Amino acid sequence: MRIVEADRNEKLKSQEPKNYSFVEQVIILTKVLYKQRGNIELDPTRFQQMIIKAEPCLQGFFDKLMKALIPDRRSMYNKIEAQKTIVTLCYIMAGLRNKFANDLKLEIGLYLSSSGATRTAIDTMNSIGLSACYTTVNNFKRKLANEHPLKIRDFFKEQHNYLYIYNLDDYHDIHEK
C-alpha cells in the first residue's frame, strides 16, 4: 500500500482566491439579490456588507463600480449620494439578468402609484426598465388589501383578542400659555 500526497504547490494554488470577471460578479450578485428578495437594502454601506456576507467573492465589486462611475473630483457629499445610485444600479443589473431577482421595480411602481402617477406614466417607466408595469402594481395593491383583514385577525389571535387603547389627553397642556 502506498500513500500518495498531493503536491504542496497544488495546495497553495487551490487556496489562492479566484479573480472573478465583471460578468461573473454580476451573475453572483444576481444570485445573492435573488436570495435576499423582499429585503431591499438601499444604504450603500449596509448593501456592501450584505452582499459580501452572502458571497465573499463580491469583496471589492462595489468599490470597482464606485471607481468606474464616481469621479475623484466630486465633493464628499456628492460621492456619498452617488453611492446610493450605484446601489440602485446593482439592483437594476440584477433585475436585467433575472426579473425575479428583487422587488425594487415593484417598490418604484408602488411609489409612483401612491404619488398619483397615471397608468401611462407607470407603464412608461416600465418600458425603460425602471418600474414594474401598472398591472403588476395594481395586482400587488389588491393582494395587500385582501390580505390585510387576515393579518389583523391573526394579530388579534396572537394577542389573545386584547386591544389596548391609550388616550393621552393633553389638550390643556398644549393650549395653555
C-alpha positions as MATLAB code, in Angstrom:
seq = 'MRIVEADRNEKLKSQEPKNYSFVEQVIILTKVLYKQRGNIELDPTRFQQMIIKAEPCLQGFFDKLMKALIPDRRSMYNKIEAQKTIVTLCYIMAGLRNKFANDLKLEIGLYLSSSGATRTAIDTMNSIGLSACYTTVNNFKRKLANEHPLKIRDFFKEQHNYLYIYNLDDYHDIHEK';
ca = [
       0.000    0.000    0.000;
       1.322    3.397   -0.985;
       0.319    6.781    0.447;
       0.022    9.432   -2.217;
       0.308   13.044   -1.101;
      -0.737   15.962   -3.271;
       1.956   18.331   -4.381;
       2.367   21.291   -1.980;
       2.272   23.757   -4.878;
      -1.132   22.421   -5.891;
      -2.455   23.008   -2.379;
      -1.242   26.603   -2.461;
      -2.802   27.173   -5.879;
      -6.181   25.913   -4.700;
      -6.075   28.282   -1.701;
      -5.470   31.398   -3.805;
      -8.614   33.479   -4.274;
     -10.014   33.370   -7.768;
     -10.216   36.642   -9.651;
     -13.759   36.858  -10.950;
     -14.560   38.809  -14.080;
     -17.129   41.594  -14.010;
     -19.667   39.337  -15.738;
     -19.123   36.547  -13.190;
     -19.521   39.005  -10.334;
     -22.780   40.348  -11.792;
     -24.054   36.760  -12.084;
     -23.098   36.118   -8.443;
     -24.669   39.434   -7.390;
     -27.890   38.444   -9.155;
     -27.988   35.163   -7.216;
     -27.347   36.965   -3.922;
     -30.087   39.526   -4.537;
     -32.461   36.771   -5.656;
     -31.953   35.024   -2.297;
     -32.417   38.369   -0.492;
     -35.570   39.434   -2.373;
     -38.178   41.035   -0.184;
     -35.357   42.746    1.697;
     -34.216   45.763   -0.293;
     -31.195   47.458    1.251;
     -30.605   50.956   -0.113;
     -27.931   52.135    2.323;
     -24.598   51.762    0.458;
     -22.576   50.575    3.466;
     -25.132   48.017    4.598;
     -25.699   46.897    0.988;
     -21.985   46.287    0.561;
     -21.832   44.370    3.873;
     -24.902   42.329    2.897;
     -23.523   41.165   -0.457;
     -20.059   40.399    0.951;
     -21.546   38.450    3.848;
     -23.700   36.443    1.443;
     -20.882   35.906   -1.073;
     -17.306   36.827   -0.030;
     -16.110   36.756   -3.658;
     -18.021   40.038   -4.158;
     -15.424   41.770   -1.975;
     -14.274   44.806   -3.934;
     -17.083   44.669   -6.526;
     -18.865   47.728   -5.144;
     -15.544   49.573   -4.908;
     -14.823   48.815   -8.581;
     -18.188   50.295   -9.542;
     -17.501   53.379   -7.434;
     -14.081   53.900   -9.049;
     -15.550   53.446  -12.517;
     -18.589   55.690  -12.060;
     -17.728   58.361   -9.488;
     -15.037   60.871  -10.481;
     -12.432   61.705   -7.819;
     -13.046   65.440   -8.235;
     -16.573   65.221   -6.792;
     -17.250   66.570   -3.330;
     -17.573   64.073   -0.488;
     -21.312   64.758   -0.218;
     -21.838   64.059   -3.931;
     -19.740   60.882   -3.694;
     -21.945   59.594   -0.875;
     -25.092   60.433   -2.840;
     -23.667   58.741   -5.947;
     -23.057   55.570   -3.916;
     -26.823   55.375   -3.383;
     -27.253   55.489   -7.149;
     -24.746   52.651   -7.530;
     -26.800   50.524   -5.122;
     -29.825   51.131   -7.336;
     -27.719   50.289  -10.386;
     -26.788   46.948   -8.779;
     -30.469   46.129   -8.313;
     -31.209   47.151  -11.903;
     -28.344   44.997  -13.269;
     -29.573   42.021  -11.264;
     -33.115   42.700  -12.498;
     -31.930   42.684  -16.107;
     -30.405   39.237  -15.621;
     -33.401   37.874  -13.694;
     -36.662   39.788  -13.364;
     -37.434   37.914  -10.132;
     -34.095   38.859   -8.529;
     -35.518   41.707   -6.463;
     -38.559   43.847   -5.777;
     -37.017   47.242   -6.498;
     -39.084   47.778   -9.645;
     -42.255   46.903   -7.750;
     -41.296   49.313   -4.960;
     -40.728   52.070   -7.506;
     -44.069   51.261   -9.161;
     -45.840   51.384   -5.789;
     -44.194   54.726   -5.060;
     -45.285   56.112   -8.418;
     -48.817   54.851   -7.882;
     -49.071   56.310   -4.377;
     -47.711   59.610   -5.715;
     -50.599   59.809   -8.142;
     -48.756   58.830  -11.320;
     -51.030   57.798  -14.166;
     -51.182   54.344  -15.696;
     -49.344   55.697  -18.745;
     -46.560   57.162  -16.594;
     -46.050   53.894  -14.706;
     -46.070   51.879  -17.919;
     -43.586   54.326  -19.472;
     -41.245   53.827  -16.517;
     -41.728   50.091  -17.014;
     -40.809   50.285  -20.682;
     -37.472   51.908  -19.830;
     -36.838   49.258  -17.177;
     -37.223   51.318  -14.009;
     -40.589   50.168  -12.690;
     -42.996   47.270  -12.669;
     -45.922   47.660  -15.053;
     -49.189   49.209  -13.911;
     -50.988   45.844  -13.891;
     -48.381   44.259  -11.606;
     -48.508   47.241   -9.240;
     -52.313   47.177   -9.166;
     -52.423   43.404   -8.591;
     -49.960   43.752   -5.705;
     -52.009   46.542   -4.123;
     -55.158   44.414   -4.473;
     -53.363   41.435   -2.888;
     -52.238   43.604    0.062;
     -55.774   44.906    0.550;
     -57.213   41.376    0.507;
     -54.616   40.003    2.940;
     -54.876   42.885    5.419;
     -58.027   41.687    7.261;
     -56.471   38.228    7.619;
     -53.294   39.686    9.085;
     -55.319   41.776   11.530;
     -57.278   38.668   12.564;
     -54.039   36.716   13.066;
     -52.592   39.557   15.110;
     -55.576   39.504   17.483;
     -55.339   35.719   17.783;
     -51.693   36.054   18.815;
     -52.593   38.799   21.307;
     -55.481   36.720   22.754;
     -58.049   39.210   21.434;
     -56.748   42.059   23.575;
     -56.734   45.575   22.254;
     -55.139   48.324   24.265;
     -56.231   51.868   23.595;
     -54.350   54.700   25.240;
     -55.907   58.130   25.269;
     -53.442   60.858   26.100;
     -55.417   63.975   26.727;
     -53.049   66.876   26.883;
     -55.346   69.396   25.254;
     -54.973   71.798   28.142;
     -51.184   71.464   28.240;
     -50.928   72.226   24.542;
     -53.315   75.185   24.523;
     -52.499   76.841   27.843;
     -49.990   79.702   27.799;
];
